[in-house]
């Protein structure tokens, strides 16, 4: 058993590191929003940013499609082969993004090409986190499964650090106009290299599921027999992905309504991302398995309290300190909740169900982010963000408990 755990633990760390590289590609377009909005849409700064986020949002709608299609193959033909093929799709789209012309070169066609490539990336990423999380849960065996999922989440958070670090290096090294002209292409080119490395590393993983013939596609079985569990998984995914409001989206909003520069925002991203990585790694490494099994409702409650403090009190003081605190809290919350998601589904639909839960949750969060961005053009942002985060957390806290008790009684 000791050798098995050692071997599977190594596979979990490898799987998390692989998904970290893929998270870089998909997160880059969001972090580069103030730059790419000028590359692919030229108008007033506020309007171009809003239109850019609408384009990004449309790309996110391809994630559930990817979750269903890629999840189908993962549940019907095995995890490893699907996980390998999935990253090849991301690799092609990222390489093409490097060479995408700007709107100044070919006009509106550039926006269409960018949107199409983002949709391909979204399709691929729809099966990425769910696939990696499924593999790690199944590597863990029941005694260690939730802890292995926490390790996976901790490692994928390092993808944010890669994004923010590369952007910060570029912003520090070249002029703002150079970032618009070619700097963003360098960032995507680096992502293409990382994705190719990710593609090669996936061959080192082992298969965790040898499926038998299924009468119905996984998505059919999911909606027919597991609707309550899917609802619970979406709510828990909302808690996990809602960290983008504070970790990624808040600095961009501050850029819009304050005197902060893009360089300042890049540093804020790094502070928060490093704190998130350290926090999540410490939790995943040192907390015992039994702690994860009982802590997801506690994590949601912590999120509610912290969100109120951050957006009503914290931002009136030292912003760097509060972004570090936000990273610590976000790391704690995400690692405590993520392992419960694949645990509530049977093996024959787990890849599909986990992927779809995350894909639906990220669309909801992005819609909220877009709403926040649009609304803060007219009113002060803090009450709106507080209400959004409390709404997400409160609904999850209330209904997750109800649904989980129903599951125990069923």
C-alpha positions in Angstrom: 0.0 0.0 0.0 2.9 2.3 0.8 4.4 1.9 -2.7 0.9 2.4 -4.3 0.3 5.6 -2.4 3.8 6.9 -3.3 3.3 6.1 -6.9 -0.2 7.5 -7.1 0.9 10.6 -5.1 3.5 11.3 -7.8 0.9 10.9 -10.5 -1.3 13.4 -8.7 1.5 16.0 -8.5 2.3 15.3 -12.2 -1.4 15.7 -13.2 -1.8 19.0 -11.3 1.4 20.3 -12.8 0.1 19.4 -16.3 -3.2 21.2 -15.8 -1.3 24.2 -14.4 0.4 24.6 -17.8 -3.0 24.5 -19.6 -4.5 26.9 -17.1 -1.9 29.4 -18.2 -3.2 29.4 -21.8 -6.9 29.9 -20.9 -6.3 32.4 -18.2 -4.0 34.6 -20.3 -6.7 36.3 -22.4 -8.5 37.3 -19.2 -5.5 38.8 -17.5 -4.4 40.6 -20.7 -7.9 42.1 -21.1 -6.8 45.8 -20.9 -4.2 45.1 -23.6 -6.1 42.8 -26.0 -9.2 45.0 -25.8 -7.1 47.6 -27.6 -5.7 45.1 -30.1 -9.0 43.6 -31.2 -11.5 46.4 -30.5 -10.6 50.1 -30.8 -13.0 52.6 -29.2 -13.2 54.4 -25.9 -11.3 52.5 -23.2 -14.4 51.6 -21.2 -16.5 50.5 -24.1 -13.7 48.5 -25.7 -13.1 46.7 -22.4 -16.8 45.8 -22.1 -17.0 44.6 -25.7 -13.9 42.6 -25.1 -15.4 40.9 -22.1 -18.5 40.1 -24.1 -16.2 38.4 -26.7 -14.5 36.5 -23.9 -17.9 35.6 -22.4 -19.0 34.1 -25.7 -15.9 32.0 -25.7 -16.8 30.6 -22.3 -20.1 29.3 -23.6 -18.2 26.7 -25.6 -16.9 25.2 -22.3 -20.1 23.2 -21.5 -20.1 21.8 -25.1 -16.5 20.7 -24.5 -17.4 19.2 -21.1 -20.1 17.1 -22.7 -18.2 16.0 -25.8 -14.8 15.4 -24.1 -16.5 14.0 -21.0 -18.3 11.5 -23.3 -15.0 10.2 -24.5 -13.5 10.2 -21.1 -16.3 8.2 -19.6 -16.7 5.9 -22.6 -13.1 5.2 -23.8 -10.9 6.1 -20.8 -9.4 9.0 -19.0 -5.8 9.0 -20.3 -6.4 9.0 -24.0 -9.0 11.7 -23.7 -6.8 13.8 -21.5 -4.0 13.6 -24.1 -6.2 14.4 -27.1 -7.7 17.3 -25.2 -4.4 19.2 -24.8 -3.7 18.8 -28.5 -6.8 20.9 -29.3 -5.6 23.7 -26.9 -2.1 23.6 -28.4 -3.3 24.2 -31.9 -5.6 27.1 -30.8 -2.9 28.8 -28.8 -0.3 28.6 -31.7 -2.9 30.2 -34.0 -3.6 33.0 -31.5 0.1 33.9 -31.6 -0.3 34.8 -35.3 -3.7 36.3 -35.2 -3.8 39.8 -36.9 -5.0 42.8 -35.1 -8.1 44.9 -35.9 -5.9 47.6 -37.3 -4.6 45.1 -39.9 -7.7 43.3 -41.1 -10.6 45.1 -39.3 -13.6 43.2 -37.9 -12.3 39.9 -39.3 -9.6 39.9 -36.5 -12.3 39.9 -33.9 -14.0 37.0 -35.5 -10.8 35.0 -35.7 -10.0 35.8 -32.1 -13.5 34.8 -31.0 -13.3 31.5 -32.9 -9.9 30.6 -31.4 -11.2 31.5 -27.9 -14.2 29.2 -28.5 -11.8 26.3 -29.4 -9.8 27.0 -26.3 -13.0 27.0 -24.3 -14.1 23.7 -25.8 -10.7 22.2 -24.8 -10.7 23.7 -21.3 -14.2 22.4 -20.8 -12.8 19.0 -20.3 -9.5 20.0 -18.8 -10.1 20.7 -15.1 -12.8 18.1 -14.8 -10.6 15.5 -16.4 -7.6 16.3 -14.2 -9.7 16.4 -11.1 -11.3 13.0 -12.0 -7.9 11.4 -12.6 -6.5 12.7 -9.2 -9.6 11.6 -7.4 -9.3 8.1 -8.8 -5.6 8.0 -8.1 -6.3 8.7 -4.5 -8.5 5.7 -3.6 -11.2 6.5 -1.0 -8.8 7.0 1.9 -6.9 9.7 0.2 -9.1 10.9 -2.7 -10.1 14.3 -1.3 -6.6 15.1 -0.3 -5.3 14.3 -3.8 -7.9 16.6 -5.3 -6.7 19.4 -3.0 -3.2 18.8 -4.2 -4.4 19.1 -7.8 -6.2 22.4 -7.1 -3.1 23.8 -5.4 -0.9 23.0 -8.3 -3.3 24.4 -11.0 -3.4 27.7 -9.1 0.2 28.0 -10.0 -1.0 28.6 -13.5 -2.2 32.0 -12.4 1.3 32.8 -11.1 2.8 31.9 -14.5 0.3 34.2 -16.2 0.9 37.1 -13.8 4.7 36.7 -13.8 5.1 36.6 -17.5 2.8 39.6 -17.9 4.7 41.5 -15.2 8.1 40.7 -16.9 6.8 41.9 -20.2 5.2 45.1 -18.8 8.5 45.8 -16.9 10.7 45.1 -20.0 8.8 46.9 -22.8 6.7 50.0 -23.3 2.9 50.0 -23.1 2.6 50.5 -26.8 5.0 47.6 -27.4 2.7 45.4 -25.3 -0.1 46.3 -27.6 2.0 45.8 -30.8 3.7 42.5 -30.0 4.1 41.8 -26.2 0.9 39.9 -26.0 2.1 37.6 -28.8 5.2 36.7 -26.7 2.9 35.7 -23.8 0.8 33.4 -26.0 4.0 31.9 -27.6 5.2 31.0 -24.2 1.9 29.4 -23.5 2.2 27.3 -26.7 5.5 26.0 -25.5 4.0 25.1 -22.1 1.1 23.4 -23.7 3.4 21.3 -25.9 5.3 20.3 -22.7 2.0 19.4 -21.1 1.1 17.3 -24.1 4.3 15.2 -23.8 3.9 14.8 -20.0 0.4 13.3 -20.3 1.8 10.2 -21.8 3.4 9.4 -18.4 0.0 9.2 -16.7 -1.7 5.8 -16.2 -5.3 4.9 -16.9 -7.7 4.9 -13.9 -10.9 3.7 -15.6 -11.6 0.9 -18.1 -15.2 1.5 -19.1 -17.7 -1.1 -19.9 -20.3 -0.7 -22.6 -22.9 1.9 -21.6 -26.5 1.9 -22.8 -26.8 5.7 -22.8 -24.4 8.5 -23.2 -23.1 9.9 -19.8 -24.9 13.2 -20.2 -28.2 11.3 -20.6 -27.6 9.3 -17.5 -26.5 12.4 -15.6 -29.6 14.4 -16.3 -31.9 11.4 -15.9 -30.7 10.1 -12.5 -28.3 12.6 -10.9 -29.9 16.1 -11.2 -29.6 16.8 -7.5 -26.0 15.8 -7.4 -25.3 18.0 -10.4 -26.9 20.9 -8.7 -24.7 20.4 -5.7 -21.6 20.1 -7.8 -22.4 23.3 -9.6 -22.9 25.1 -6.3 -19.6 23.9 -5.0 -17.9 24.8 -8.3 -19.3 28.3 -7.9 -17.5 28.6 -4.6 -14.3 27.4 -6.1 -14.3 29.6 -9.3 -15.8 32.7 -7.6 -12.3 33.4 -6.4 -11.8 35.0 -9.8 -13.8 38.0 -8.5 -11.1 38.9 -6.0 -8.1 37.1 -7.5 -8.3 38.2 -11.1 -11.2 40.5 -11.8 -11.0 43.0 -8.9 -7.6 44.4 -10.0 -9.0 44.9 -13.5 -11.9 46.8 -12.1 -9.6 48.9 -10.0 -7.6 49.7 -13.2 -10.8 51.0 -14.7 -12.0 53.3 -11.9 -8.8 54.3 -10.2 -5.4 55.8 -11.1 -3.7 52.4 -11.0 -1.6 51.5 -14.1 -1.6 48.1 -15.8 1.9 47.6 -14.2 0.3 48.2 -10.7 -2.5 45.7 -11.6 0.1 43.1 -12.7 1.9 43.3 -9.3 -1.4 43.0 -7.5 -2.1 39.8 -9.4 1.3 38.4 -8.5 0.8 39.2 -4.8 -2.6 37.5 -4.7 -1.5 34.5 -6.9 1.6 33.7 -4.8 -0.4 33.9 -1.6 -3.0 31.6 -3.1 -0.5 29.0 -4.2 1.3 29.0 -0.8 -2.0 28.8 1.1 -3.4 26.0 -1.1 -0.2 24.0 -1.0 0.0 24.2 2.8 -3.6 23.1 3.2 -3.3 20.3 0.6 -0.1 19.0 2.0 -0.6 19.1 5.8 -4.3 18.9 6.4 -5.5 15.3 7.0 -8.1 13.6 4.7 -10.8 13.7 7.4 -10.6 17.5 7.5 -11.5 17.8 3.9 -14.5 15.6 4.2 -16.1 17.9 6.8 -15.0 21.3 5.8 -16.7 22.5 2.6 -19.6 24.3 4.4 -17.1 25.9 6.7 -15.2 27.2 3.6 -18.3 28.7 2.2 -19.0 30.5 5.5 -15.4 31.9 5.5 -15.9 33.2 2.0 -19.0 35.1 3.0 -17.3 36.8 6.0 -14.1 37.6 4.1 -15.9 39.1 1.1 -17.8 41.5 3.3 -14.6 42.5 5.1 -12.6 42.9 1.9 -15.1 45.0 -0.1 -16.4 47.1 2.7 -13.3 47.7 4.9 -10.2 46.2 3.4 -9.9 48.2 0.2 -9.9 51.5 2.2 -6.5 50.4 3.6 -3.3 48.9 2.1 -4.4 47.3 -1.1 -1.4 45.0 -1.4 -1.9 43.6 2.0 -5.6 42.9 1.3 -4.8 41.2 -2.0 -2.4 38.9 -0.2 -5.0 38.1 2.4 -7.5 37.5 -0.5 -5.1 35.0 -2.0 -4.6 33.2 1.3 -8.4 32.9 1.8 -9.0 31.9 -1.8 -6.5 29.1 -1.5 -8.1 27.8 1.6 -11.6 27.9 0.2 -10.8 26.2 -3.2 -8.7 23.4 -1.7 -11.4 22.6 0.9 -14.3 22.4 -1.5 -12.9 21.0 -4.8 -12.5 17.3 -3.8 -16.1 16.9 -2.9 -17.2 17.5 -6.5 -16.0 14.3 -8.2 -16.8 12.3 -5.0 -20.6 12.6 -5.5 -20.7 11.0 -8.9 -20.3 7.3 -10.0 -17.3 6.4 -12.1 -19.2 5.9 -15.4 -20.3 9.6 -15.5 -17.7 11.3 -13.3 -15.6 12.9 -16.1 -18.7 14.4 -17.8 -20.4 15.5 -14.6 -17.3 17.1 -13.0 -16.4 18.9 -16.2 -19.9 20.2 -16.8 -20.2 21.4 -13.2 -17.2 23.6 -13.6 -18.1 24.8 -17.0 -21.6 26.0 -15.9 -20.2 27.6 -12.8 -17.5 29.6 -14.7 -20.2 31.0 -17.1 -22.3 32.2 -14.1 -19.2 33.8 -12.6 -18.2 35.5 -15.8 -21.7 36.8 -16.3 -21.5 38.3 -12.8 -18.1 39.8 -13.6 -19.5 41.3 -16.8 -22.4 42.7 -14.8 -20.1 44.2 -12.3 -17.9 45.8 -15.0 -20.9 47.3 -16.8 -22.6 48.5 -13.6 -19.5 50.2 -12.1 -19.4 52.5 -15.1 -22.4 54.2 -13.5 -22.3 53.5 -9.7 -19.8 52.6 -7.0 -18.6 49.0 -7.4 -18.2 47.9 -3.8 -21.8 47.2 -2.8 -22.5 45.4 -6.0 -19.5 43.1 -5.6 -20.4 42.4 -2.0 -24.0 41.5 -3.0 -22.8 39.2 -5.8 -20.3 37.3 -3.7 -22.7 37.0 -0.7 -25.4 35.8 -3.1 -23.2 33.1 -4.5 -21.9 32.0 -1.1 -25.2 32.3 0.7 -27.1 30.2 -1.9 -24.4 27.6 -1.9 -24.2 27.5 1.9 -28.0 27.1 2.3 -28.9 24.7 -0.6 -25.7 22.6 -0.6 -26.5 21.5 3.0 -30.1 20.7 2.0 -29.1 18.7 -1.1 -26.3 16.8 0.6 -28.7 15.7 3.4 -31.1 14.5 0.7 -28.2 12.5 -0.9 -27.4 10.9 2.4 -31.0 9.9 2.9 -31.5 8.6 -0.7 
